[in-house]
Amino acid sequence: MGSNFSLENNTKKNKIFYKYNSNSNTYNYYNDRNNQCNENENPSNINNNKVKNNLNINNNNGSINNSTNSINEQLTNYEQNTLKDSSKYGFYKWTHINNFEGDAPSSRYAHTMVPVDTNIFIFGGYNGLYLNDIHYFDTIKNEWILVKTNGPSPIKRAFHSSWYWSKGKKLFIYAGFNGKTILDDLYSLDIETMTWKQETTCGAKPTPRFEHTTSLIGDEVYLFGGANDANWLNCIYVLNLQTNQWRNVTFLQGDHPPKRCAHSAIVRGTSIFIFGGYDGKDRLNSLYEYDTITKKWIGISYHNRKRIGRAAHTSSLINDSMVLFGGYDGSHRLNDISIFNTIHKEWRPSIITGDCPSVRSYHCSVTINNKFYTFGGFGETTRLNELYVLEQYFPSLTEICLLKLLIQNQQSQNQNQSQNQNQIQNQNQNQNQNLIQNQNQNNYSNINKNNNNGENTIDFLKRTHYTIGEQISNFNFKKYWWSD
């Protein structure tokens, strides 16, 4: 996880995209030079004028073939299994948002970040001083705005939590630490009038805490974990926003998570997914689902792959996948991405490209329109105030071929090397010799050799930082990160 390799292409051709349409069982064809799309074009009907010099990675031998018929057959078989379920093997791209209007908030960490319609509200945190300023970023206009508020502002703080209740049109700030006192107060900001109000609550109130999580489902907020001056916590409290009444939850059954703080939490439907955190000894990599209907905890840490234990990371939801980013593992700060599918309950491999953020912890992340925004945090030595966005996208034909290379596994070890080499030679006799540099042909042969020596394709690519130089598209190859 987190290994990278580079790909290079010095040619100038058009990038070709295919997007699967499940309703019509067709693929839409895109050309990035004129951004045109044919909505009803099937790969079997794409002619040689539209698809030239394409790269085909054959499942059986890892060979290269620019035959249009083979490409079409590959697309038909492969895209139906891969692109039809885009979450199975996700392609994600980072973008650094550095072209914006207005003044960005000061560098900070341990702040909160809340989506309100298409705006992102940021409150508080620590930049050498504890803060209580509030800013929002307009994701449509790419503009930062310092909010002028009315009423009594919340006490300056960090390590608090925040959420937006759309029914009441209120943004809430809860608990945290102000440098001297661990807090348990609750403030609301009326988004229409930008007026602060200190809320009065009743019922079974939680103890003061920081580095906890709060998750909104309907009109209720679920508080989990955190720490105070006495202990780490793993209790759940629920605040009804209609009545401002707290209640303590008694768990009926299930695998109750251990105490922790600095974990992450996301909501899908009526479930809350908790990952990682710090228990006073270790940075955790356990994952739990809490069903708010049955009041049952489900430990799902055993599913396929385990992540690096971490705390002070973030997670947010894109479609049905939890996107996990950054954090601190006890020795190093991180900037990796992991994808967990909340429906199939498994970690999914993905390919990450673009302008990746630097390592960081105690940053914040939110999702708006299936775009994952992250801001601030503490880097290697400094506090940060950069804004990045991560988006899932449909891969180009080049990237589909790259993905096919990456997901080849033990099947490659059972291939007959001599048979593969013969097939490659026979195919290359009918190919344009200018299509592929000799170095790349050797690289593909090396993949097969290494596979026969017990090394699968993924390991080979990670080890060699594999470079492709085939003439296929206008694809100024940058770094890709394979996240498994």
Residue pairs with C-beta under 8 A, 6 or more apart in sequence:
1 307
1 308
1 336
1 338
1 483
1 484
2 334
2 336
2 481
2 483
3 462
3 481
3 482
4 465
4 479
4 480
4 481
4 482
5 461
5 462
5 464
5 465
5 466
5 467
5 479
5 480
5 482
6 465
6 467
6 477
6 478
6 479
6 480
7 402
7 466
7 467
7 468
7 477
7 478
7 480
8 467
8 468
8 469
8 477
9 468
9 469
9 470
9 471
9 472
9 473
9 475
9 476
9 477
10 469
11 471
11 472
11 473
11 474
12 474
13 52
13 53
13 471
13 472
13 473
13 474
14 31
14 32
14 33
14 473
14 474
15 31
15 32
15 396
15 398
15 473
15 474
15 475
16 29
16 30
16 31
16 50
16 51
16 54
16 396
16 397
16 473
17 28
17 29
17 30
17 31
17 32
17 394
17 395
17 396
17 397
18 27
18 28
18 29
18 30
18 43
18 75
18 79
18 83
18 394
18 397
18 400
19 27
19 28
19 30
19 83
19 394
20 26
20 27
20 28
20 79
20 80
20 83
20 84
21 27
21 28
21 39
22 84
24 39
24 40
26 39
26 40
26 41
26 42
27 41
27 42
27 43
27 75
27 79
28 37
28 38
28 39
28 41
29 37
29 38
29 41
29 46
29 50
30 36
30 37
32 474
33 474
42 76
43 71
43 72
43 75
43 76
43 79
44 72
44 76
46 68
46 72
47 68
48 68
51 68
51 71
51 397
52 66
53 66
53 432
53 435
53 470
53 471
53 472
54 66
54 68
54 71
54 397
54 472
55 64
55 66
55 397
55 398
55 401
55 470
55 472
56 63
56 64
56 65
56 66
56 67
56 70
56 71
56 74
56 401
57 63
57 64
57 74
57 401
57 404
57 405
58 65
58 70
58 74
59 404
59 408
59 411
60 415
60 420
61 415
61 419
61 420
61 423
61 424
61 448
62 405
62 408
62 412
62 415
62 420
62 444
62 447
62 448
62 451
62 457
63 420
63 423
63 424
63 427
63 444
64 424
64 427
64 428
64 431
64 435
64 436
64 440
64 441
64 444
64 470
65 71
65 427
65 431
66 431
66 432
66 435
67 430
71 397
75 397
75 400
78 400
78 404
79 400
81 88
82 88
82 89
82 400
82 403
83 394
83 395
83 400
86 319
86 392
86 394
87 319
87 320
87 321
87 339
87 341
87 348
88 348
89 348
89 349
89 350
89 351
89 403
89 407
90 321
90 339
90 348
90 349
90 350
90 351
90 392
91 350
91 351
91 353
91 392
91 393
91 394
91 395
91 399
91 403
92 323
92 337
92 339
92 350
92 351
92 352
92 353
92 354
92 390
92 391
92 392
92 393
93 352
93 353
93 354
93 390
93 391
93 393
94 352
94 353
94 354
94 355
94 356
94 357
94 388
94 389
94 390
95 354
95 355
95 388
95 389
95 390
95 391
96 355
96 357
96 386
96 387
96 388
97 142
97 387
97 388
97 389
98 386
98 387
99 142
100 137
100 142
100 143
100 144
100 387
101 141
101 142
101 143
101 144
102 143
102 144
102 145
102 146
103 144
103 146
104 135
104 144
104 385
104 387
105 122
105 133
105 135
105 144
105 375
105 376
105 385
106 127
106 131
106 385
107 127
107 376
107 382
107 383
107 384
107 385
108 125
108 126
108 127
108 131
108 376
108 383
108 385
109 125
109 126
109 127
109 158
109 360
109 361
109 362
109 363
109 376
109 377
109 378
109 383
109 384
110 125
110 126
110 158
110 159
110 362
111 122
111 123
111 124
111 125
111 126
111 131
111 158
111 364
111 375
111 376
112 122
112 123
112 124
112 125
112 160
112 161
112 162
112 173
112 364
113 120
113 121
113 122
113 162
113 364
113 365
113 366
113 373
113 375
114 120
114 121
114 122
114 123
114 162
114 163
114 164
114 171
114 366
115 121
115 164
115 366
115 367
115 368
116 136
116 164
116 171
116 191
118 138
118 139
118 140
118 368
118 369
119 136
119 137
119 138
119 139
120 136
120 137
120 139
120 366
120 368
120 373
120 375
121 134
121 135
121 136
121 147
121 162
121 164
121 171
122 134
122 135
122 136
122 137
122 364
122 375
122 376
123 132
123 133
123 134
123 154
123 160
123 162
123 171
123 173
124 130
124 131
124 132
124 133
124 134
124 154
124 156
124 157
124 158
124 160
124 173
124 176
125 131
125 158
125 376
126 158
126 383
127 383
128 383
129 156
130 156
130 157
130 158
130 178
130 179
131 156
131 157
131 158
132 153
132 154
132 155
132 156
132 157
133 146
134 146
134 147
134 149
134 189
135 144
135 145
135 146
135 147
136 144
136 145
136 147
137 143
137 144
137 145
137 373
137 375
137 387
138 144
138 145
139 368
139 369
139 371
139 373
147 194
148 194
149 189
149 194
149 195
149 196
150 193
150 194
150 195
150 196
151 195
151 196
151 197
152 196
152 197
152 198
153 187
153 196
154 173
154 185
154 187
154 196
154 198
155 178
155 183
155 185
156 178
157 173
157 176
157 177
157 178
157 183
158 176
158 177
158 178
158 210
159 176
159 177
159 210
159 211
160 173
160 174
160 175
160 176
160 177
160 183
160 210
161 173
161 174
161 175
161 176
161 212
161 213
161 214
161 223
162 171
162 172
162 173
162 174
162 214
163 171
163 172
163 214
163 215
163 216
163 221
164 170
164 171
164 172
164 191
164 216
165 171
165 172
165 216
165 219
165 241
167 219
167 241
168 188
168 241
169 190
169 191
169 192
170 188
170 189
170 190
170 191
171 188
171 189
171 191
172 186
172 187
172 188
172 189
172 199
172 221
173 186
173 187
173 188
173 189
174 185
174 186
174 187
174 214
174 223
175 182
175 183
175 184
175 185
175 186
175 206
175 208
175 209
175 210
175 212
175 226
176 182
176 183
176 210
177 183
177 210
181 208
182 208
182 209
182 210
182 228
182 229
183 208
183 210
184 205
184 206
184 207
184 208
184 209
185 198
186 198
186 199
186 201
186 239
187 196
187 197
187 198
187 199
188 196
188 197
188 199
189 195
189 196
189 197
190 197
199 244
200 244
201 239
201 244
201 245
201 246
202 243
202 244
202 245
202 246
203 245
203 246
203 247
204 237
204 246
204 247
204 248
205 237
205 246
206 223
206 235
206 237
206 246
207 228
207 233
208 228
209 226
209 227
209 228
209 233
209 261
210 226
210 227
210 228
210 261
211 225
211 226
211 227
211 261
211 262
211 278
212 223
212 224
212 225
212 226
212 227
212 233
212 261
213 223
213 224
213 225
213 226
213 263
213 264
213 265
213 274
214 221
214 222
214 223
214 224
214 265
215 221
215 222
215 224
215 265
215 266
215 267
215 272
216 222
216 267
217 267
217 270
217 272
217 292
219 240
219 241
219 242
220 238
220 239
220 240
220 241
221 238
221 239
221 241
222 236
222 237
222 238
222 272
222 290
222 292
223 236
223 237
223 238
223 239
224 234
224 235
224 236
224 263
224 265
224 272
224 274
224 290
225 232
225 233
225 234
225 235
225 257
225 259
225 260
225 261
225 263
225 274
225 277
226 232
226 233
226 261
227 233
227 261
231 259
232 259
232 260
232 261
232 278
232 279
232 280
233 259
233 260
233 261
234 256
234 257
234 258
234 259
234 260
235 248
235 249
236 248
236 249
236 251
236 290
237 246
237 247
237 248
237 249
238 246
238 247
238 249
239 245
239 246
240 247
249 295
250 295
251 295
251 296
251 297
252 294
252 295
252 296
253 296
253 297
254 296
254 297
254 298
254 299
255 288
255 297
255 298
255 299
256 297
257 274
257 286
257 288
257 297
257 299
258 279
258 284
258 286
259 279
259 280
260 276
260 277
260 278
260 279
260 284
260 311
261 277
261 278
261 311
262 276
262 277
262 278
262 311
262 312
262 362
263 274
263 275
263 276
263 277
263 278
263 284
263 311
264 274
264 275
264 276
264 277
264 313
264 314
264 315
264 324
265 272
265 273
265 274
265 275
265 315
266 272
266 273
266 315
266 316
266 317
266 322
266 342
267 273
267 317
268 317
268 320
268 322
268 342
270 291
270 292
270 293
271 289
271 290
271 291
271 292
271 342
272 289
272 290
272 292
273 287
273 288
273 289
273 290
273 315
273 322
273 340
273 342
274 287
274 288
274 289
274 290
275 285
275 286
275 287
275 288
275 307
275 313
275 315
275 322
275 324
275 340
276 283
276 284
276 285
276 286
276 287
276 307
276 309
276 310
276 311
276 313
276 327
277 283
277 284
277 311
278 284
278 311
278 312
282 309
282 330
283 309
283 310
283 311
283 327
283 328
283 329
283 330
284 309
284 310
284 311
285 301
285 306
285 307
285 308
285 309
285 310
286 299
286 301
287 299
287 300
287 301
287 303
287 340
288 297
288 298
288 299
288 300
288 301
289 297
289 298
289 300
289 342
289 345
290 296
290 297
290 298
291 297
291 298
300 345
303 345
303 346
303 347
304 346
304 347
305 346
305 347
305 484
307 324
307 338
307 347
308 329
308 334
308 336
309 329
309 330
310 326
310 327
310 328
310 329
310 334
311 327
311 328
311 361
312 327
312 328
312 361
312 362
313 324
313 325
313 326
313 327
313 328
313 334
313 361
314 324
314 325
314 326
314 327
314 363
314 364
314 365
314 374
315 322
315 323
315 324
315 325
315 365
316 322
316 323
316 365
316 366
316 367
316 372
317 323
317 342
317 367
318 367
318 370
318 371
318 372
318 390
318 392
319 370
319 392
320 341
320 342
320 343
321 339
321 340
321 341
321 342
321 348
322 339
322 340
322 341
322 342
323 337
323 338
323 339
323 365
323 367
323 372
323 390
324 337
324 338
324 339
324 340
325 335
325 336
325 337
325 363
325 365
325 372
325 374
325 390
326 333
326 334
326 335
326 336
326 357
326 359
326 360
326 361
326 363
326 374
326 377
327 333
327 334
327 361
328 334
328 361
332 359
333 359
333 360
333 361
333 378
333 379
333 380
334 359
334 361
335 356
335 357
335 358
335 359
335 360
336 481
336 483
337 350
337 352
337 390
337 481
337 483
338 347
338 483
339 347
339 348
339 349
339 350
339 483
340 346
340 347
340 348
341 347
341 348
347 484
349 406
349 407
349 482
349 483
349 484
350 482
350 483
351 395
351 399
351 402
351 403
351 406
351 480
351 481
351 482
351 483
352 480
352 481
352 483
353 478
353 479
353 480
353 481
354 390
354 478
355 388
356 479
356 481
357 374
357 386
357 388
358 379
358 380
358 384
359 379
359 380
360 376
360 377
360 378
360 379
360 384
361 377
361 378
362 377
362 378
363 374
363 375
363 376
363 377
363 378
363 384
364 374
364 375
364 376
364 377
365 372
365 373
365 374
365 375
366 372
366 373
367 373
370 391
370 392
371 389
371 390
371 391
372 389
372 390
372 391
373 387
373 388
373 389
373 390
374 387
374 388
374 389
374 390
375 385
375 386
375 387
375 388
376 383
376 384
376 385
376 386
377 383
377 384
378 384
395 402
395 403
396 473
396 475
397 472
397 473
398 472
398 473
398 475
402 468
402 480
405 447
405 457
405 461
405 466
406 457
406 458
406 461
406 482
407 458
408 451
408 456
408 457
408 458
409 456
409 457
409 458
410 456
412 447
412 448
412 451
412 456
412 457
413 451
413 452
413 454
413 456
415 448
415 451
415 452
417 448
417 449
417 452
420 448
421 445
421 448
424 441
424 444
424 445
428 441
434 471
435 470
435 471
436 469
436 470
436 471
437 469
437 470
439 469
440 467
440 468
440 469
440 470
443 464
443 466
443 467
443 468
446 460
446 464
447 457
447 460
450 459
450 460
451 457
451 460
455 463
458 482
458 484
460 466
461 482
462 482
468 477
